[in-house]
C-alpha cells in the first residue's frame, strides 16, 4: 500500500510517499512563521495549504504512480478562525509559540488546578483554547475557530474533524473520557462553538482528489504523537525526543492517562483499533529555531555549520534557551534567553556550543521530571528530527543525560507514524507491531562525560535558569 504522508510543521511541510514502510519519494516546502513583537507568532493559512498541496503533489509525482491514501500530521496547537461554508480563513494562524493569550490564562488562573485535573495539561498560552478564546475576544466572532488540522482536512475533504491526539492538546478535552468537555468549553467562553467531530487516528475521515484520483484521508495525528508511534514507543516508560523547531519529549504511559506531579503534561498518544493510549510530554520551545536565530545573527552561515564552528569549544559558556519563553517544568512564557560566562576571549564557537548544550540541558530536566512522575529513570532515549544531524548536540544529550541516545534511521519519523496509522485504518489484518516495530538506530551516542562532570555542568546551567526565572526551576 502506498500512502502519501504529509507532515505539516511550523517551519515547513514535508510530504513523503511510503510503500510498506519504505520512503520512495519526498518533497518539502518551507513555511515561514512571522515572529512579531510582544511574543506574537503568526502564519499565513493560505501558505500552509499551498505548502501541503505543492509538497504532496511533488511527492506523488516523484513516486511515479498513484497513492492509495493520504495521511496528515499537524503542528498541534496552532489555531485560526475560518468560514466552514467556503473554507476561507478569517484570521492568520496563531502559532503554538504565540504568547498573546497570556491575558486569557491570567483571567482563568483561579481555575488552574481544575483545568489540570480534567485535561492533564497546564493552563498556558501554548495550548489551543487560550488562543481560540483570544481570537473570539479580539479578532472575530464569525465562522469556526479550530486548530489548523481541521482547516486543512476540510480543504481536502469538506469534513469538519480533528483527531483525539490533537484535541488532547487543546485544554478542552476530558483526558479520561477523551471527549470534549462542556465544562471547559464554558470556562473558556467557547460553549457555543461548532466543534470538529473527534475521530480516531486510524479512522477514514473522507476522500480527496487533491493529489490525483480520489483516495481516502486516514491517519491523523499531532506531529509529536506520530513520531512516538513511528519510534515504537508503546510500552510505559519508552521515551523519544524530536528536535525540530522546538524539542519535544514524549514518554508512553500505555493505556493509563497518568497526571504529572512535576510539571509535565499528559495527552492522548493515539487511538488505534479502538484502543486509546496516553503519554507524558514536555517541550523546549526553541531548538532548531534557536539555531536559525544564530544564522540570522550571522554567527553561523547555516544549520549545517554548527558542528564545525563549535567543535573545539569548551563548556564554559552557558545558554538558557528561552527565546520564546520556558515550557515544562517551569511554565514561564515571560522568560527570556540569556548567555552566561562570556569574557573578551569568548568566540562564536563557544556561543554555538552553549546553545546546543542549553537545548540538551533543558531536555535533561524534562527527563528528570519524567523519572519523578514514573518512579524510575528513563534508561535510554530515542531521538529524531533535523537537529539529530548535529553530532555535538547528540553527544551533549548523551553526556548530560548520562544515557545512550538512539537516533531514528529516517528523517521522516513524523510522516512514517502518520503513514502507519493510515495502513492500520485500511488493512484490518495488520497489527501495530507489524507497521512500526523492528527499526534499528542509525547511530547510538554513549555518554563520554563522567557523571560528576555532567552534574557539575547541570548545576551551573540550572543556576543560570534560576537567575532568569527567579526560582530554582
Residue pairs with C-beta under 8 A, 6 or more apart in sequence:
1 19
1 20
1 68
1 69
1 423
1 426
1 427
2 17
2 18
2 19
2 24
2 63
2 65
2 66
2 67
2 68
2 69
3 17
3 18
3 19
3 67
3 68
3 69
3 70
3 71
3 219
3 418
3 419
3 422
3 423
4 15
4 16
4 17
4 56
4 59
4 60
4 67
4 69
4 70
4 71
4 211
5 15
5 16
5 17
5 18
5 70
5 71
5 72
5 73
5 219
5 412
5 415
5 416
5 418
5 419
5 422
6 13
6 14
6 15
6 52
6 55
6 56
6 70
6 71
6 72
6 73
6 415
6 418
7 13
7 14
7 15
7 16
7 73
7 223
7 226
7 412
7 414
7 415
7 418
8 48
8 51
8 52
8 72
8 73
8 74
8 75
8 148
8 149
8 152
8 223
9 31
9 75
9 223
9 244
9 245
9 414
10 31
10 33
10 43
10 75
10 78
10 95
10 96
10 97
10 244
10 245
10 246
10 289
11 30
11 31
11 32
11 33
11 244
11 245
11 288
11 289
11 292
12 28
12 29
12 30
12 31
12 51
13 28
13 29
13 31
13 48
13 51
13 52
13 55
14 26
14 27
14 28
14 55
14 412
14 414
14 415
15 26
15 27
15 28
15 52
15 55
15 56
15 58
15 59
15 415
16 23
16 25
16 26
16 59
16 412
16 415
16 416
16 419
17 23
17 24
17 25
17 26
17 59
17 60
17 62
17 63
17 67
18 24
18 415
18 416
18 419
19 63
21 416
21 419
21 420
21 435
23 410
23 412
23 415
23 416
24 62
24 63
25 59
25 60
25 61
25 62
25 63
25 64
26 59
26 62
26 412
27 54
27 55
27 56
27 58
27 59
27 62
28 55
29 50
29 51
29 54
29 55
30 51
31 43
31 47
31 48
31 51
32 43
32 47
33 41
33 42
33 43
33 95
33 97
34 41
34 42
34 43
35 41
36 42
38 99
38 100
39 98
39 99
39 100
39 102
39 324
39 325
39 333
40 94
40 98
40 99
40 100
41 94
41 95
41 97
41 98
41 99
41 324
42 92
42 93
42 94
42 95
42 98
43 78
43 92
43 93
43 95
44 92
44 93
45 80
45 82
45 89
45 92
45 93
45 148
45 151
46 89
48 93
48 148
48 152
49 151
49 152
49 155
52 72
52 152
53 210
56 70
56 210
56 211
57 210
57 211
57 212
60 66
60 67
60 211
60 212
66 212
66 213
66 215
67 211
67 212
67 213
67 215
68 215
68 216
68 426
69 215
69 216
69 217
69 218
69 219
69 422
69 425
69 426
70 156
70 208
70 210
70 211
70 215
70 216
70 217
70 218
70 219
70 422
71 217
71 218
71 219
71 220
71 415
71 418
71 419
71 421
71 422
72 149
72 152
72 153
72 156
72 217
72 219
72 220
72 418
73 220
73 221
73 222
73 223
73 226
73 414
73 415
73 417
73 418
74 147
74 148
74 149
74 152
74 166
74 220
74 221
74 222
74 223
75 95
75 96
75 147
75 148
75 149
75 222
75 223
76 96
76 128
76 147
76 166
76 169
76 222
76 223
76 224
77 96
77 126
77 127
77 128
77 131
77 147
77 169
77 170
78 93
78 94
78 95
78 96
78 147
78 148
79 93
79 94
79 128
79 131
79 132
79 135
79 145
79 146
79 147
79 148
80 89
80 90
80 91
80 92
80 93
80 94
80 135
80 145
80 146
80 148
80 151
81 89
81 90
81 91
81 135
81 136
81 139
81 140
81 142
81 143
81 144
81 145
82 88
82 89
82 90
82 91
82 143
82 144
82 145
82 146
82 151
82 154
83 89
83 90
83 142
83 143
83 144
84 143
84 144
84 154
84 160
84 194
87 151
87 154
87 155
89 151
90 139
90 140
90 142
90 143
91 135
91 139
91 140
93 148
94 100
94 101
94 131
94 134
94 135
96 126
97 126
97 245
97 246
97 285
97 289
97 324
98 125
98 131
99 125
99 324
99 325
99 333
99 334
100 125
100 131
100 134
101 125
101 130
101 131
101 133
101 134
102 125
102 130
102 333
102 334
103 134
104 125
104 130
104 133
104 134
104 137
104 188
105 123
105 124
105 125
105 130
108 115
108 123
108 187
108 188
109 123
111 123
111 187
112 122
112 123
115 121
115 123
115 171
115 184
115 187
116 122
116 123
116 259
117 259
118 174
118 175
118 181
118 183
118 184
119 168
119 171
119 172
119 173
119 174
119 175
119 181
119 184
120 168
120 175
120 257
120 259
120 260
120 265
120 266
120 267
121 127
121 169
121 171
121 265
121 266
121 267
122 263
122 265
122 328
122 331
123 130
123 171
124 130
124 327
124 331
124 333
125 131
125 333
126 283
126 285
126 327
126 333
127 169
127 170
127 171
128 147
128 169
128 170
128 171
128 172
129 170
129 171
129 172
129 184
129 188
129 190
130 171
130 188
132 145
132 146
132 170
132 188
132 190
132 193
133 188
133 189
133 190
135 145
136 145
136 189
136 190
137 189
144 150
144 160
144 193
144 194
144 196
145 190
145 193
146 160
146 162
146 195
146 196
147 162
147 166
147 169
147 170
149 162
149 163
149 166
149 220
150 160
150 161
150 162
150 196
153 159
153 161
153 162
153 205
153 206
153 217
153 220
154 160
156 206
156 208
156 210
156 217
157 205
157 206
157 207
157 208
157 217
158 206
159 197
159 205
159 206
160 194
160 196
160 197
161 196
161 197
161 198
161 199
161 205
161 206
161 220
162 196
162 197
162 198
162 199
162 220
163 198
163 199
163 200
163 201
163 203
163 220
163 221
163 222
163 271
164 173
164 178
164 198
164 199
164 200
164 201
164 268
164 271
164 276
165 201
165 221
165 222
165 225
165 267
165 268
165 269
165 270
165 271
166 220
166 221
166 222
167 173
167 178
167 180
167 196
167 198
167 268
168 175
168 178
168 267
168 268
169 222
169 267
171 184
171 188
172 180
172 181
172 184
172 185
172 188
172 190
173 179
173 180
173 181
173 184
173 268
174 180
174 181
174 184
175 257
175 266
175 267
175 268
175 278
176 257
178 198
178 268
178 271
178 276
179 198
180 195
180 198
182 191
185 191
185 193
185 195
199 205
199 220
200 271
200 272
200 274
201 219
201 220
201 221
201 225
201 270
201 271
201 272
201 421
201 425
202 218
202 219
202 271
202 272
202 273
202 421
202 422
202 424
202 425
203 218
203 220
203 425
204 216
204 217
204 218
204 425
204 426
205 217
205 218
205 220
206 216
206 217
207 214
207 215
207 216
207 217
208 214
208 215
208 217
216 425
216 426
218 421
218 422
218 425
218 426
219 418
219 419
219 420
219 421
219 422
219 423
219 425
220 418
220 421
221 229
221 270
221 417
221 418
221 421
222 267
223 242
223 244
223 414
224 242
224 248
224 250
224 281
224 414
225 250
225 267
225 268
225 269
225 270
225 279
225 417
226 413
226 414
226 415
226 416
226 417
226 418
226 421
227 240
227 242
227 250
227 384
227 385
227 413
227 414
227 417
228 240
228 250
228 252
228 269
228 270
228 279
228 417
229 269
229 270
229 417
229 420
229 421
229 432
229 436
230 384
230 408
230 413
230 414
230 416
230 417
230 420
230 436
231 240
231 382
231 384
231 408
231 413
231 417
231 436
231 439
232 238
232 433
232 436
232 437
232 438
232 439
233 239
233 240
233 250
233 251
233 252
233 279
233 382
234 252
234 254
234 277
234 432
234 436
235 252
235 254
236 252
236 253
236 254
236 256
236 374
237 251
237 252
237 374
237 376
237 378
238 251
238 252
238 382
239 249
239 250
239 251
239 252
239 367
239 370
239 378
239 381
239 382
240 249
240 250
240 381
240 382
240 383
240 384
240 408
241 247
241 248
241 249
241 250
241 363
241 366
241 381
241 382
241 383
241 385
241 397
242 248
242 383
242 384
242 385
242 413
242 414
243 287
243 288
243 359
243 383
243 384
243 385
243 386
243 387
243 388
243 393
244 287
244 288
244 385
244 386
244 387
245 286
245 287
245 288
245 289
246 283
246 284
246 285
246 286
246 287
246 288
246 289
247 283
247 284
247 287
247 359
247 362
247 363
247 385
247 387
248 281
248 282
248 283
248 284
249 281
249 282
249 283
249 284
249 363
249 366
249 367
249 370
250 269
250 279
250 280
250 281
251 279
251 280
251 281
251 370
251 374
251 378
252 269
252 277
252 278
252 279
253 266
253 269
253 277
253 278
253 279
253 280
253 374
254 277
254 278
255 275
255 276
255 277
255 278
256 278
257 266
257 268
257 278
258 266
258 278
258 280
258 373
258 374
259 266
260 266
260 280
260 369
260 373
261 372
261 373
262 329
262 369
262 372
262 373
263 282
263 328
263 329
263 330
263 331
263 369
264 280
264 281
264 282
264 328
264 329
264 366
264 369
264 370
264 373
265 280
265 281
265 282
265 328
266 278
266 279
266 280
266 281
267 278
267 279
267 280
267 281
268 276
268 277
268 278
268 279
269 277
269 278
269 279
270 276
270 277
270 421
271 277
272 421
272 424
272 432
273 424
273 432
280 370
280 373
280 374
281 328
282 327
282 328
282 329
282 366
282 369
282 370
283 327
283 328
284 321
284 327
284 359
284 362
284 363
284 366
285 321
285 322
285 323
285 324
285 325
285 326
285 327
286 293
286 321
286 322
286 323
286 324
286 337
286 359
287 321
287 359
287 385
287 387
288 303
288 385
288 386
288 387
289 323
289 324
290 321
290 323
290 337
290 355
290 358
290 359
291 300
291 303
291 306
291 355
291 387
292 303
293 323
294 300
294 306
294 351
294 352
294 355
295 301
295 302
295 303
299 309
299 348
299 351
299 352
300 306
300 309
300 348
300 352
303 386
303 387
304 389
306 352
306 356
306 390
306 392
306 393
307 390
307 391
307 392
309 348
309 349
309 352
310 349
310 350
310 352
310 353
310 356
310 392
311 349
311 392
312 349
313 347
313 349
313 350
313 352
313 353
313 354
314 350
314 353
315 353
315 354
315 357
315 457
316 341
316 350
317 339
317 340
317 341
317 342
317 346
317 350
317 351
317 353
317 354
318 339
318 340
318 341
318 354
318 357
318 358
318 460
318 461
318 464
319 337
319 338
319 339
319 340
319 351
319 354
319 355
319 357
319 358
320 326
320 335
320 337
320 338
320 340
320 358
320 461
320 464
320 465
320 468
321 337
321 355
321 358
321 359
321 362
322 332
322 335
322 336
322 337
322 338
322 468
323 336
323 337
325 332
325 333
325 334
325 335
325 336
326 332
326 333
326 335
326 465
326 468
326 469
328 366
328 369
329 365
329 366
329 369
329 473
330 465
330 469
330 471
330 473
332 469
335 468
335 469
336 468
338 464
338 467
338 468
339 351
339 354
340 464
340 467
341 354
341 460
342 350
342 351
353 392
356 390
356 392
356 393
356 396
357 396
357 400
357 457
357 461
358 461
359 387
359 393
360 393
360 396
360 397
360 399
360 400
360 401
361 400
361 457
361 458
361 461
363 397
363 401
364 397
364 400
364 401
364 458
365 462
365 473
367 377
367 378
367 381
367 401
367 403
370 378
371 377
371 378
377 403
378 403
379 403
380 403
380 404
380 405
380 406
381 397
381 401
381 403
381 404
381 405
381 406
382 406
382 408
382 441
383 394
383 397
383 405
383 406
383 407
383 408
384 407
384 408
384 410
384 411
384 413
384 414
385 411
385 413
386 411
387 393
388 394
388 407
388 408
394 405
394 407
394 443
394 445
395 445
395 448
397 405
397 445
398 404
398 405
398 445
398 446
398 447
398 448
399 447
399 448
399 449
399 453
399 454
400 449
400 454
400 457
400 458
401 447
401 454
402 447
402 449
402 451
402 454
403 447
404 444
404 445
404 446
404 447
405 444
405 445
406 441
406 443
406 444
407 441
407 442
407 443
407 444
407 445
408 439
408 441
408 442
409 439
409 440
409 441
409 442
410 416
417 436
420 432
420 435
420 436
423 430
423 435
424 430
424 432
424 435
447 454
449 457
462 472
462 473
465 473
466 472
466 473
